Amino acid sequence: MSEEALCCCEFEDEKGERSHILACCCNCEAVDQACDSFITCKGIPDDIAWRIIKTFEDRCRIPGFLGGGARKLPIGSTVPVIAIPLCLTIGTIGPIFTCLVLLSMPICMLYFYGLWRRNSTRPRTQFFFAWGVVSVLMIAVCFELLVVPKAENILFPNIFLLDGLFAMFYYLRKARKRTSEIYSFQFYTESFNNNVSPDVAVNLGGDNSLSKPTSLDELTAVTVPESEVTWLDSRPIIDGKLSTWCPYCKIQKPFRSGHCNICKSCISVRDHHCVWIDTCVGSKNHRPFLAAMTLFVIFGYYGSHVTLTTICISTNDWIPYQCSIRDLYLDFSSALCFVSVTYTLLCTSIMSMGLLQQCIFISQNVTSQEFHMATKRRWLKYGFIAKNNQSNTSFLKNWMNFLFTERRMNYDLEKL
């Protein structure tokens, strides 16, 4: 590469060669091979698809006016900003294009996620979080610019929807910010203070160490046979024994906890890893996570109702009387409103199923990870009630504990 300074639109590509932003679509062997496979009716191999993504990630840049050449944009945040408005605009062509767009979007997202998990060395991605945020903002902008000017008596519904939007983003921020990682020093300090596990020795490195009669090797060797595990436990059973030691975090996992391979840490009262917020749902962020889901479902359905009663001929403010598909696609604004509503209803319906699942789990004080273990051990009643669940008290108490107290690990020495 030349030793001359890069101009604002130049950059050094992944091969170490000098390139320009205007040449971002030139000389891409992976795209040529993918086109050849498509023309010859052959499947596109995963390695070629991944090379296309890596090339796009390397060439997705904007001019850098502070020196150092063009600046790289994160692909996870850039693709949704481009793809969502483009897909919704394509859907306004006609009903067939609307159906194709709504079907292709989730398929492409699942394909990208599978491709990312198989090939990327970075397990975490902002793609789905950015997709969700951009989708909500795109729908909100369409509502404010296209629906509000056409509607009558829209002041209070508009204020109601805006308040719900801000509240949802508030709880979404809390769910992402309040993580539930378990740290070795914190956990064992609490354990010793509560006299839960008195015979433990853990070397934390440096001067931080807690010495007890039992060695670390003996601690990690303690396992419980599967036949003796008569309670529902979220920790995995490996080779017929309950595994309580995490070799990655170097801690003994407490009751109801679990290790996340994406977050690279053990999570207190781990429910699941949510790609839409790019973090694990655990004891500290489960409530704001559920609040964000609930607000999304409520205001998604309500906003769709307000939009349909505005763009369709209606005898009153609550029931769309007549909605001709052909008339909706006559002008761009009505078509975009209708496509946005169908996209919102699709996303809200999927979210409703997730919300229903969460309500079922909370009603019996069980996490998704514990429910998965109950499924593996065939401890299910009627297909959705986990048996041998010692955390389950009653329907009302489970909800009261979830809403007003932080979910605790509630373990004892016999379960370690």
C-alpha positions as CSV (number, residue, x, y, z in Angstrom):
1,M,0.0,0.0,0.0
2,S,1.2,3.6,-0.7
3,E,2.6,5.6,2.2
4,E,0.5,8.6,1.2
5,A,-2.2,9.7,3.7
6,L,-5.7,8.4,3.0
7,C,-8.2,10.9,1.8
8,C,-11.7,11.1,3.5
9,C,-13.2,8.6,1.1
10,E,-10.3,6.1,0.9
11,F,-9.6,3.1,3.2
12,E,-7.4,0.1,3.5
13,D,-9.4,-3.0,2.8
14,E,-9.2,-6.5,4.5
15,K,-6.4,-7.4,1.9
16,G,-4.4,-4.4,2.9
17,E,-5.0,-2.7,-0.4
18,R,-6.0,1.0,-0.9
19,S,-9.6,1.3,-2.0
20,H,-12.3,4.0,-2.4
21,I,-15.9,4.2,-1.2
22,L,-17.1,4.6,-4.8
23,A,-15.6,1.3,-5.7
24,C,-17.5,-0.6,-2.9
25,C,-19.5,-2.6,-5.5
26,C,-16.5,-3.5,-7.6
27,N,-14.3,-6.6,-7.6
28,C,-16.2,-8.9,-5.3
29,E,-15.4,-12.5,-6.1
30,A,-17.9,-13.9,-3.6
31,V,-20.8,-12.0,-5.2
32,D,-19.8,-13.2,-8.7
33,Q,-19.7,-16.8,-7.4
34,A,-23.1,-16.4,-5.8
35,C,-24.6,-15.0,-9.0
36,D,-23.2,-17.9,-11.0
37,S,-24.7,-20.4,-8.5
38,F,-28.1,-18.6,-8.7
39,I,-28.1,-18.5,-12.5
40,T,-27.3,-22.2,-12.7
41,C,-30.0,-23.0,-10.1
42,K,-27.5,-24.2,-7.5
43,G,-27.5,-23.4,-3.8
44,I,-25.2,-20.7,-2.4
45,P,-22.7,-22.3,0.0
46,D,-22.5,-20.9,3.5
47,D,-18.8,-20.0,3.0
48,I,-19.6,-17.8,0.0
49,A,-22.6,-16.1,1.8
50,W,-20.3,-15.4,4.8
51,R,-17.6,-14.0,2.5
52,I,-20.3,-11.6,1.0
53,I,-21.2,-10.5,4.5
54,K,-17.6,-9.9,5.5
55,T,-16.9,-8.0,2.3
56,F,-20.0,-5.8,2.9
57,E,-18.9,-5.3,6.5
58,D,-15.4,-4.2,5.3
59,R,-16.7,-1.8,2.6
60,C,-19.7,-0.3,4.5
61,R,-18.1,3.1,5.3
62,I,-18.7,6.8,5.4
63,P,-16.2,9.6,4.6
64,G,-14.0,10.4,7.6
65,F,-13.4,14.2,7.8
66,L,-11.1,14.0,10.8
67,G,-8.3,12.1,9.0
68,G,-7.4,8.4,8.8
69,G,-9.6,7.7,5.8
70,A,-13.2,6.4,5.6
71,R,-14.8,5.2,8.8
72,K,-16.3,1.7,9.0
73,L,-19.9,1.4,10.0
74,P,-21.1,-1.5,12.2
75,I,-23.0,-3.9,9.9
76,G,-25.4,-5.0,12.6
77,S,-26.7,-1.4,12.9
78,T,-26.4,-0.4,9.3
79,V,-28.4,-3.2,7.6
80,P,-31.7,-2.6,9.5
81,V,-31.5,1.1,8.8
82,I,-31.4,0.3,5.0
83,A,-33.4,-2.9,4.9
84,I,-36.5,-2.0,6.8
85,P,-37.5,1.2,4.9
86,L,-36.6,-0.6,1.6
87,C,-38.7,-3.6,2.4
88,L,-41.7,-1.6,3.5
89,T,-41.5,0.5,0.4
90,I,-41.3,-2.6,-1.9
91,G,-44.4,-3.9,-0.1
92,T,-46.4,-0.9,-1.2
93,I,-46.4,-2.1,-4.8
94,G,-49.2,-4.5,-4.3
95,P,-50.6,-7.2,-2.0
96,I,-48.4,-9.9,-3.5
97,F,-45.3,-7.9,-2.8
98,T,-46.6,-7.2,0.8
99,C,-46.9,-10.9,1.4
100,L,-43.5,-11.7,-0.1
101,V,-41.8,-9.0,2.0
102,L,-43.5,-10.1,5.3
103,L,-42.5,-13.7,4.6
104,S,-39.0,-13.1,3.5
105,M,-38.0,-10.7,6.3
106,P,-38.1,-13.3,9.2
107,I,-36.6,-16.0,6.9
108,C,-33.7,-13.8,6.0
109,M,-33.2,-12.9,9.7
110,L,-33.1,-16.5,10.8
111,Y,-30.7,-17.3,7.9
112,F,-28.4,-14.5,8.9
113,Y,-28.5,-15.5,12.6
114,G,-27.6,-19.1,11.8
115,L,-24.8,-18.0,9.5
116,W,-23.5,-15.7,12.1
117,R,-23.5,-18.3,14.9
118,R,-21.7,-20.9,12.6
119,N,-19.0,-18.6,11.2
120,S,-18.4,-15.6,13.5
121,T,-15.9,-15.6,16.3
122,R,-18.0,-12.9,18.0
123,P,-21.0,-14.6,19.6
124,R,-22.9,-11.3,20.3
125,T,-24.4,-9.1,17.6
126,Q,-26.4,-5.9,17.7
127,F,-28.2,-6.9,14.5
128,F,-31.5,-8.0,16.2
129,F,-31.6,-5.1,18.7
130,A,-31.0,-2.6,16.0
131,W,-33.7,-4.3,13.8
132,G,-36.2,-4.1,16.6
133,V,-35.5,-0.4,17.4
134,V,-35.4,0.7,13.8
135,S,-38.7,-1.2,13.2
136,V,-40.5,0.6,16.1
137,L,-39.1,4.0,15.1
138,M,-40.0,3.5,11.4
139,I,-43.6,2.6,12.4
140,A,-43.8,5.5,14.8
141,V,-42.6,7.9,12.1
142,C,-45.1,6.6,9.6
143,F,-47.9,7.0,12.1
144,E,-46.9,10.6,13.0
145,L,-46.4,11.7,9.4
146,L,-49.1,9.8,7.5
147,V,-51.9,8.8,10.0
148,V,-52.1,11.7,12.4
149,P,-52.7,14.4,9.7
150,K,-55.6,12.3,8.3
151,A,-57.3,11.3,11.5
152,E,-59.9,13.2,13.5
153,N,-59.9,13.4,17.3
154,I,-56.3,12.0,17.3
155,L,-54.9,14.2,20.1
156,F,-55.4,11.9,23.1
157,P,-54.7,8.6,21.2
158,N,-51.5,10.1,19.9
159,I,-50.4,11.2,23.3
160,F,-51.3,7.8,24.7
161,L,-49.2,6.1,22.0
162,L,-46.2,8.4,22.5
163,D,-46.3,7.8,26.2
164,G,-46.4,4.1,25.6
165,L,-43.5,4.4,23.2
166,F,-41.3,6.3,25.7
167,A,-42.2,3.9,28.5
168,M,-41.3,0.9,26.4
169,F,-37.9,2.3,25.5
170,Y,-37.4,3.2,29.2
171,Y,-38.0,-0.4,30.3
172,L,-36.0,-1.7,27.4
173,R,-33.0,0.4,28.5
174,K,-33.4,-0.9,32.1
175,A,-33.5,-4.5,30.8
176,R,-30.3,-4.0,28.9
177,K,-28.5,-2.1,31.6
178,R,-29.4,-4.3,34.6
179,T,-27.5,-7.5,34.0
180,S,-27.5,-10.5,36.4
181,E,-23.9,-11.9,36.2
182,I,-22.6,-13.9,39.1
183,Y,-19.0,-13.1,40.1
184,S,-16.9,-15.5,42.1
185,F,-15.9,-13.1,44.8
186,Q,-19.4,-11.7,45.3
187,F,-21.0,-15.1,45.4
188,Y,-18.7,-16.7,47.8
189,T,-18.5,-13.7,50.1
190,E,-22.3,-13.9,50.4
191,S,-22.1,-17.7,50.8
192,F,-19.7,-17.5,53.7
193,N,-21.6,-14.7,55.4
194,N,-24.8,-16.8,55.2
195,N,-23.0,-20.0,56.2
196,V,-24.3,-21.7,53.1
197,S,-21.2,-23.5,52.0
198,P,-18.6,-23.5,54.8
199,D,-16.2,-26.0,53.4
200,V,-15.0,-24.2,50.2
201,A,-11.7,-22.9,49.1
202,V,-11.6,-20.7,46.0
203,N,-8.5,-19.0,44.6
204,L,-9.5,-15.7,43.1
205,G,-6.1,-14.8,41.9
206,G,-3.7,-12.2,43.4
207,D,-4.3,-11.4,47.0
208,N,-8.0,-12.1,46.9
209,S,-8.5,-15.6,48.2
210,L,-10.9,-17.4,50.6
211,S,-9.3,-20.3,52.4
212,K,-11.3,-23.2,53.9
213,P,-10.3,-26.8,54.7
214,T,-11.6,-28.3,51.4
215,S,-9.4,-27.9,48.3
216,L,-10.6,-26.6,45.0
217,D,-10.1,-30.0,43.3
218,E,-12.4,-31.6,45.9
219,L,-14.9,-28.9,45.4
220,T,-15.1,-29.4,41.6
221,A,-15.3,-33.2,42.1
222,V,-18.5,-32.9,44.1
223,T,-21.4,-34.1,41.9
224,V,-24.8,-35.4,42.5
225,P,-26.1,-38.5,40.6
226,E,-29.1,-37.9,38.4
227,S,-31.2,-40.4,40.3
228,E,-30.8,-38.3,43.5
229,V,-31.8,-35.0,41.9
230,T,-35.5,-35.2,42.7
231,W,-36.0,-31.4,42.4
232,L,-36.2,-29.3,39.3
233,D,-32.8,-27.8,38.7
234,S,-31.6,-25.4,35.9
235,R,-28.0,-26.7,36.1
236,P,-27.1,-29.3,33.4
237,I,-26.8,-33.0,34.0
238,I,-23.6,-34.3,32.4
239,D,-22.7,-38.0,32.2
240,G,-25.5,-38.9,34.6
241,K,-24.5,-36.3,37.2
242,L,-25.7,-32.8,38.2
243,S,-22.9,-30.4,37.2
244,T,-22.7,-27.5,39.7
245,W,-19.2,-26.2,38.8
246,C,-18.7,-23.8,36.0
247,P,-15.3,-24.3,34.4
248,Y,-15.5,-21.0,32.5
249,C,-16.4,-18.7,35.3
250,K,-14.5,-20.7,38.0
251,I,-17.4,-20.7,40.4
252,Q,-19.9,-23.1,41.8
253,K,-23.2,-22.3,40.2
254,P,-25.9,-21.6,42.7
255,F,-29.4,-23.0,42.5
256,R,-31.5,-21.6,39.5
257,S,-28.4,-20.1,37.8
258,G,-27.0,-21.0,34.4
259,H,-24.0,-20.2,32.2
260,C,-24.5,-18.3,29.0
261,N,-22.2,-19.1,26.2
262,I,-23.0,-15.8,24.4
263,C,-22.6,-13.5,27.4
264,K,-19.6,-15.6,28.7
265,S,-20.8,-15.5,32.3
266,C,-23.1,-17.2,34.8
267,I,-26.5,-15.6,35.2
268,S,-28.5,-15.5,38.5
269,V,-31.9,-17.1,38.0
270,R,-31.2,-17.3,34.3
271,D,-34.3,-17.4,32.0
272,H,-32.8,-17.2,28.5
273,H,-30.6,-15.1,26.3
274,C,-32.7,-12.7,24.3
275,V,-31.1,-11.7,21.0
276,W,-33.5,-8.7,20.7
277,I,-31.9,-7.0,23.7
278,D,-28.5,-8.7,23.3
279,T,-28.3,-9.8,26.9
280,C,-29.5,-12.5,29.2
281,V,-32.7,-12.2,31.1
282,G,-32.2,-13.0,34.8
283,S,-33.1,-12.0,38.3
284,K,-32.3,-8.3,38.0
285,N,-33.8,-7.5,34.6
286,H,-36.7,-9.9,34.2
287,R,-39.3,-7.4,35.4
288,P,-38.3,-4.5,33.0
289,F,-38.0,-7.1,30.2
290,L,-41.6,-8.3,30.8
291,A,-42.8,-4.7,31.1
292,A,-41.3,-3.8,27.7
293,M,-42.9,-6.9,26.1
294,T,-46.3,-6.0,27.6
295,L,-46.1,-2.4,26.4
296,F,-45.0,-3.5,22.9
297,V,-48.1,-5.8,22.6
298,I,-50.6,-3.4,24.0
299,F,-49.5,-0.3,22.0
300,G,-48.8,-2.4,18.9
301,Y,-52.4,-3.6,18.7
302,Y,-53.8,-0.2,19.7
303,G,-51.7,1.7,17.1
304,S,-52.8,-0.8,14.4
305,H,-56.4,-0.3,15.4
306,V,-56.1,3.5,15.2
307,T,-54.3,3.3,11.8
308,L,-56.9,0.9,10.3
309,T,-59.9,3.1,11.5
310,T,-58.2,6.1,9.8
311,I,-57.3,4.7,6.4
312,C,-60.4,2.6,6.0
313,I,-64.0,3.8,5.7
314,S,-65.5,3.5,9.2
315,T,-68.9,4.1,10.7
316,N,-67.4,4.8,14.1
317,D,-64.0,5.2,15.8
318,W,-63.7,1.6,16.8
319,I,-64.7,-0.7,14.0
320,P,-63.2,-0.5,10.5
321,Y,-66.4,-0.8,8.4
322,Q,-65.0,-1.3,4.9
323,C,-61.4,-1.8,3.8
324,S,-60.9,-2.4,0.1
325,I,-57.4,-3.8,-0.6
326,R,-57.5,-2.4,-4.1
327,D,-58.2,1.1,-2.8
328,L,-55.5,1.0,-0.2
329,Y,-52.8,0.6,-2.8
330,L,-54.0,3.5,-5.0
331,D,-51.7,6.0,-3.3
332,F,-48.4,5.6,-1.6
333,S,-49.3,7.0,1.8
334,S,-52.3,4.6,2.3
335,A,-50.3,1.7,1.0
336,L,-47.4,2.4,3.3
337,C,-49.7,2.7,6.3
338,F,-51.3,-0.6,5.4
339,V,-48.0,-2.4,5.0
340,S,-46.8,-0.9,8.3
341,V,-49.9,-2.1,10.0
342,T,-49.5,-5.7,8.7
343,Y,-45.9,-5.7,9.7
344,T,-46.8,-4.4,13.1
345,L,-49.6,-7.0,13.6
346,L,-47.2,-9.8,12.5
347,C,-44.5,-8.6,15.0
348,T,-47.1,-8.0,17.8
349,S,-48.7,-11.5,17.3
350,I,-45.3,-13.2,17.6
351,M,-44.5,-11.1,20.7
352,S,-47.9,-12.0,22.1
353,M,-46.9,-15.7,22.0
354,G,-43.7,-14.9,23.8
355,L,-45.5,-12.9,26.4
356,L,-48.0,-15.7,27.0
357,Q,-45.1,-18.1,27.5
358,Q,-43.5,-15.8,30.0
359,C,-46.8,-15.4,31.9
360,I,-47.2,-19.2,32.1
361,F,-43.7,-19.6,33.4
362,I,-44.0,-16.8,36.0
363,S,-47.4,-18.2,37.2
364,Q,-45.5,-21.4,38.3
365,N,-42.2,-19.6,39.2
366,V,-40.1,-21.5,36.7
367,T,-37.6,-20.1,34.2
368,S,-37.2,-21.1,30.6
369,Q,-34.0,-23.0,31.4
370,E,-35.7,-24.9,34.2
371,F,-38.6,-25.7,31.9
372,H,-36.2,-27.0,29.3
373,M,-34.7,-29.3,31.9
374,A,-38.1,-30.5,33.0
375,T,-38.9,-31.3,29.3
376,K,-35.7,-33.3,29.0
377,R,-36.4,-35.2,32.2
378,R,-40.1,-35.7,31.2
379,W,-41.3,-33.8,34.3
380,L,-44.2,-32.0,32.6
381,K,-47.9,-32.1,33.4
382,Y,-50.4,-31.2,30.6
383,G,-47.4,-30.2,28.5
384,F,-46.8,-26.8,30.2
385,I,-46.7,-27.4,34.0
386,A,-43.3,-28.3,35.5
387,K,-43.4,-31.0,38.2
388,N,-41.0,-31.2,41.2
389,N,-40.6,-27.5,41.2
390,Q,-39.7,-26.4,44.7
391,S,-39.8,-22.7,43.8
392,N,-43.5,-22.9,43.0
393,T,-45.7,-21.7,45.9
394,S,-49.0,-20.6,44.4
395,F,-50.3,-18.6,41.5
396,L,-50.8,-15.4,43.5
397,K,-47.6,-15.7,45.6
398,N,-45.6,-16.4,42.4
399,W,-46.8,-13.2,40.8
400,M,-46.4,-11.2,44.0
401,N,-42.9,-12.3,44.4
402,F,-42.1,-11.6,40.8
403,L,-43.6,-8.1,40.8
404,F,-42.5,-6.9,44.2
405,T,-39.3,-8.8,45.2
406,E,-36.2,-9.7,43.2
407,R,-36.1,-13.3,42.2
408,R,-33.6,-15.0,44.5
409,M,-31.5,-18.1,44.1
410,N,-33.0,-19.9,47.1
411,Y,-30.6,-22.8,47.4
412,D,-29.3,-24.9,50.2
413,L,-26.3,-27.1,50.8
414,E,-28.1,-30.3,49.8
415,K,-28.6,-28.9,46.3
416,L,-25.0,-27.9,45.6
